[in-house]
């Protein structure tokens, strides 16, 4: 095996053969030089594995590190870039800010001349490796980062406006000298869509703000979009110099190319980095190349959409004038590549992006935290899409910092991918979103998901939809979703009539949205959701079997709120042939249902039987017909020919109070054919 070295103490004129400088020889200084040396060696006939060991330290990349077919290895001779044993190499997309001067009092300023005129939008700033807080009003309470620091709208400036709103008296304490440098961060509808949009004009006398464009919306023809501003929409303003009033805050004047910063301590400005690159590493048409143990950080950000030319992204399509957010590592048409045991630390856009034909790549064992958009994305077209890739054993959390309609793992048009054994938590929206993908089947297994859907409504832990095209007869392949642990999915909090805590929007554990069909949902443990444990929206031929649903107000819900809309008129009556069997729906806090049914016909369920319903408070409700406004007991439901073998009784857990949901040997669930869940595998991290 051939080994080369890269070090911050290296020199690209050296051979790269030594780990440390010695007698005018030693490691390379850049990863680009190591890549080029491997190309040279391959061209001379080298046919053995090559490992490039990267020494610890920060590498500020001047341009993305691009690999193409010239860099491909083979099964017998792969190419690997890995951290030197015991050391932490960091690949940064930023540039060190220099030339600081005093502005006023403790506030310092520095010129970023190449960004003048908005050519380099600066929405992030880092100091000592941590993302700084941009100046904003109202101020954020650090003890309550999700639900504090909001103002509320009074309403739309003109009826139906999506770009102009009136704010309440007394909202702002200062007048902005340059309102077009300010961005509004706001939530339209009832917390459904978060947007970040520049201000076009501010009229303080009439308390009116006009935005440069509308925010993120579904924009579905014939549906209820776009959504205008209403009373009580939450918002705050970012990037006004007048609001830079606390240590650690900053703002950026793109007209003059000036950065303003209040250092948290003397000299901190000398360690400030501003992102320059949107992408750090690109693997384009390459195979058998791997990265291990590296940290990727400080990349640029952008707006809430996917790359152009992909399908299955739903509403996240490119808009005129918007800027794609980029990704730390991009794989396009790559095969047998690996991103393993790396740390994606506060990247501005997506962490890892698999686009187009990607086959048998491994995204495994990575720590992804603080990404501006998605953690891992797999997406393509019907003809060229990711297939048979592994996304496993990753820890993904606190992502979606800038773009809220995002997920820990987003899989749009893709097929046959293994999304398993990931730990995903603290996200604004979905943990796993399988996108608008009727043509592919992905496998979602043994993931641990907690505390997601924290900022965006109409959400769930695991989501998919299959709404396009809207003609009957389209084959919908269906996904396999099994043995996942989903817990504490409480939904986002929204304000009504005042700033502060109000109510949580209902959210579910698994959501087969908009005509998702032929899915198998088996053996999942779902605890404490504020809506349904499993929700089927207008789909057909789904199998929901052997799931353990605990303290979800509705165990399983079937609904159709879309087929009456113009766009989906051809899909009327599509929700048929679903099967619900051997599920345990237990309400230890009382008051829950086995089934909730909307748009009910006797064709919705092909089978519902051998289920167990338990209400610890002894309630008799089992089935609710939402559109008929009536609730049935299990006996009344059985009189209609459903669940004739189902029972309402205690499942006899080993120790539910202590979270031990194994079944005792005498459990009545076993007599119904319920197969005990593989708890060690489900709960292992």
RATA-V336896 format. One record per residue. N is the residue number from 0. PHI is phi as a letter, one per 30 degrees, with the letter a starting at -180 (* if undefined). OMEGA is omega in whole degrees, 0 to 359 (none if undefined). Layout:
BEGIN
n->(N,N)
phi->(PHI,PHI)
omega->(OMEGA,OMEGA)
END
This chain:
BEGIN
n->(0,1,2,3,4,5,6,7,8,9,10,11,12,13,14,15,16,17,18,19,20,21,22,23,24,25,26,27,28,29,30,31,32,33,34,35,36,37,38,39,40,41,42,43,44,45,46,47,48,49,50,51,52,53,54,55,56,57,58,59,60,61,62,63,64,65,66,67,68,69,70,71,72,73,74,75,76,77,78,79,80,81,82,83,84,85,86,87,88,89,90,91,92,93,94,95,96,97,98,99,100,101,102,103,104,105,106,107,108,109,110,111,112,113,114,115,116,117,118,119,120,121,122,123,124,125,126,127,128,129,130,131,132,133,134,135,136,137,138,139,140,141,142,143,144,145,146,147,148,149,150,151,152,153,154,155,156,157,158,159,160,161,162,163,164,165,166,167,168,169,170,171,172,173,174,175,176,177,178,179,180,181,182,183,184,185,186,187,188,189,190,191,192,193,194,195,196,197,198,199,200,201,202,203,204,205,206,207,208,209,210,211,212,213,214,215,216,217,218,219,220,221,222,223,224,225,226,227,228,229,230,231,232,233,234,235,236,237,238,239,240,241,242,243,244,245,246,247,248,249,250,251,252,253,254,255,256,257,258,259,260,261,262,263,264,265,266,267,268,269,270,271,272,273,274,275,276,277,278,279,280,281,282,283,284,285,286,287,288,289,290,291,292,293,294,295,296,297,298,299,300,301,302,303,304,305,306,307,308,309,310,311,312,313,314,315,316,317,318,319,320,321,322,323,324,325,326,327,328,329,330,331,332,333,334,335,336,337,338,339,340,341,342,343,344,345,346,347,348,349,350,351,352,353,354,355,356,357,358,359,360,361,362,363,364,365,366,367,368,369,370,371,372,373,374,375,376,377,378,379,380,381,382,383,384,385,386,387,388,389,390,391,392,393,394,395,396,397,398,399,400,401,402,403,404,405,406,407,408,409,410,411,412,413,414,415,416,417,418,419,420,421,422,423,424,425,426,427,428,429,430,431,432,433,434,435,436,437,438,439,440,441,442,443,444,445,446,447,448,449,450,451,452,453,454,455,456,457,458,459,460,461,462,463,464,465,466,467,468,469,470,471,472,473,474,475,476,477,478,479,480,481,482,483,484,485,486,487,488,489,490,491,492,493,494,495,496,497,498,499,500,501,502,503,504,505,506,507,508,509,510,511,512,513,514,515,516,517,518,519,520,521,522,523,524,525,526,527,528,529,530,531,532,533,534,535,536,537,538,539,540,541,542,543,544,545,546,547,548,549,550,551,552,553,554,555,556,557,558,559,560,561,562,563,564,565,566,567,568,569,570,571,572,573,574,575,576,577,578,579,580,581,582,583,584,585,586,587,588,589,590,591,592,593,594,595,596,597,598,599,600,601,602,603,604,605,606,607,608,609,610,611,612,613,614,615,616,617,618,619,620,621,622,623,624,625,626,627,628,629,630,631,632,633,634,635,636,637,638,639,640,641,642,643,644,645,646,647,648,649,650,651,652,653,654,655,656,657,658,659,660,661,662,663,664,665,666,667,668,669,670,671,672,673,674,675,676,677,678,679,680,681,682,683,684)
phi->(*,c,b,b,b,b,b,d,c,d,b,d,d,d,d,i,d,c,d,b,d,a,h,i,b,l,d,d,c,b,d,d,d,d,e,d,d,d,e,d,d,d,d,c,j,d,b,b,e,b,c,c,c,c,d,d,k,c,c,d,d,d,a,e,d,c,c,b,e,d,c,d,c,b,e,d,b,d,c,b,c,b,d,d,e,i,b,b,d,b,c,c,c,c,b,d,d,b,i,d,b,d,c,a,h,d,d,c,b,b,d,c,d,d,c,d,i,i,d,b,e,c,c,b,b,b,b,h,i,c,d,d,c,d,e,a,b,d,d,d,d,e,d,b,d,d,b,c,i,c,c,b,d,d,l,d,d,b,e,i,d,c,b,b,b,c,c,d,e,i,d,c,c,b,c,d,d,b,d,d,d,c,c,c,c,b,c,d,h,c,j,d,b,c,b,b,b,d,d,c,a,b,c,d,d,c,h,c,c,c,c,d,a,d,d,d,b,d,h,d,e,i,c,c,c,d,c,d,d,b,d,i,d,d,a,b,c,b,i,d,d,d,c,d,b,b,e,j,d,a,a,b,c,d,d,c,i,c,c,c,a,c,d,d,a,e,i,d,d,d,c,c,b,c,d,c,c,d,b,c,b,b,c,c,i,c,b,h,b,b,b,b,i,c,c,c,a,h,c,d,b,a,c,d,a,c,d,d,i,c,b,i,d,i,d,d,c,d,b,e,i,d,b,d,d,i,a,d,b,c,c,b,h,c,b,h,c,b,c,b,h,c,c,c,c,h,d,d,c,d,d,b,b,c,b,i,d,b,b,h,c,c,c,b,i,c,c,c,b,i,d,d,b,d,d,b,b,b,a,a,b,d,d,b,b,d,b,i,c,c,b,b,h,c,c,b,a,h,c,i,d,c,c,c,d,b,b,d,b,c,b,d,d,a,a,i,d,c,c,b,h,c,c,b,a,h,b,d,b,d,d,b,c,d,i,c,b,d,c,b,b,c,c,c,b,h,c,c,b,b,h,c,i,d,b,b,d,h,b,a,d,b,b,a,b,b,c,c,d,d,c,d,j,d,d,c,d,i,c,c,b,b,h,c,c,b,b,h,c,c,i,d,c,b,c,b,i,a,d,k,d,b,c,c,d,d,b,c,d,b,b,c,d,h,i,d,b,h,d,c,c,b,i,d,c,b,b,h,c,c,b,d,d,b,b,c,c,i,d,b,h,d,c,c,b,i,c,c,c,b,h,c,e,b,d,b,b,c,b,b,c,c,d,d,d,e,d,c,e,d,c,e,i,d,d,b,i,d,b,b,a,h,c,c,c,b,c,d,c,i,i,c,c,d,b,b,b,b,h,d,b,d,c,d,c,d,a,b,a,h,c,b,c,b,c,d,c,i,d,c,d,b,b,b,d,d,d,c,i,b,b,c,d,d,d,d,d,d,d,c,j,c,h,d,c,d,b,c,a,d,d,i,d,d,a,d,d,c,i,c,c,d,c,d,e,c,e,d,d,d,d,d,j,d,c,e,d,d,e,e,d,d,c,d,c)
omega->(178,180,174,184,174,182,173,176,185,181,182,175,180,185,184,186,183,180,181,177,179,174,177,180,178,186,172,178,185,176,178,181,177,177,182,178,177,176,181,181,178,181,179,175,179,184,178,179,178,176,174,179,185,181,181,180,182,177,178,185,178,180,177,177,190,175,178,186,179,184,184,171,178,177,182,185,180,174,183,169,187,175,173,185,177,183,186,175,183,176,185,175,185,175,178,179,181,176,183,175,177,175,179,181,182,185,178,178,178,181,168,192,181,178,184,182,177,182,178,180,185,180,180,173,183,174,182,175,180,178,182,180,178,180,183,172,356,181,179,171,182,179,181,190,183,193,176,175,181,163,181,177,171,178,177,178,171,184,178,184,173,185,184,181,176,177,186,178,177,183,185,181,184,176,182,176,181,183,181,173,184,171,173,172,187,179,176,180,180,183,186,186,177,182,178,191,177,176,175,181,178,178,184,182,181,178,185,174,177,183,180,177,177,179,181,180,175,180,179,180,177,179,184,179,356,183,178,172,175,173,172,168,180,177,166,182,180,166,173,179,180,181,177,191,183,175,180,180,180,170,187,176,184,177,183,182,183,178,179,187,173,183,178,176,184,177,182,182,179,181,183,179,175,181,176,186,174,182,180,183,176,175,190,179,186,179,175,173,183,175,184,172,181,173,178,186,168,173,181,182,179,188,193,173,180,178,181,174,179,177,177,181,181,185,184,180,182,176,178,178,178,183,178,189,182,180,179,179,181,173,176,180,181,179,174,176,185,169,191,173,176,179,175,192,174,172,188,180,176,178,180,186,176,187,176,182,174,186,171,172,180,171,197,171,183,175,183,185,173,177,180,181,183,173,178,179,171,186,179,176,179,182,183,183,179,180,171,175,179,172,191,173,176,173,187,183,177,175,184,183,181,181,191,179,186,183,171,173,177,179,178,179,185,186,171,181,179,177,190,174,175,173,187,182,177,177,180,185,187,166,177,178,181,170,178,194,177,191,183,177,176,186,185,191,169,175,174,186,177,171,173,185,188,185,188,179,183,193,182,179,177,188,168,172,186,191,183,350,187,178,174,176,177,178,177,191,180,181,174,182,186,173,175,175,183,186,172,179,191,181,182,176,179,180,177,174,179,176,178,183,175,182,174,175,182,179,190,179,179,187,173,193,170,172,173,189,176,177,172,179,193,167,179,174,185,185,166,168,180,178,180,171,178,183,176,182,170,182,183,172,174,177,178,192,167,177,177,186,187,176,167,185,174,180,183,181,170,182,174,178,185,188,176,180,188,185,186,180,180,184,179,179,183,186,183,166,180,183,181,184,175,174,175,182,191,182,184,175,174,168,184,182,169,183,167,190,176,184,187,162,181,177,181,182,170,180,168,186,178,176,176,177,179,175,185,179,175,178,185,182,179,185,175,172,187,182,178,178,180,181,182,168,178,179,179,177,178,177,178,175,180,174,185,178,180,183,173,185,179,180,179,173,178,179,184,181,179,179,178,186,170,182,173,181,182,182,177,178,180,178,177,181,178,179,180,182,178,188,180,180,181,187,181,181,none)
END
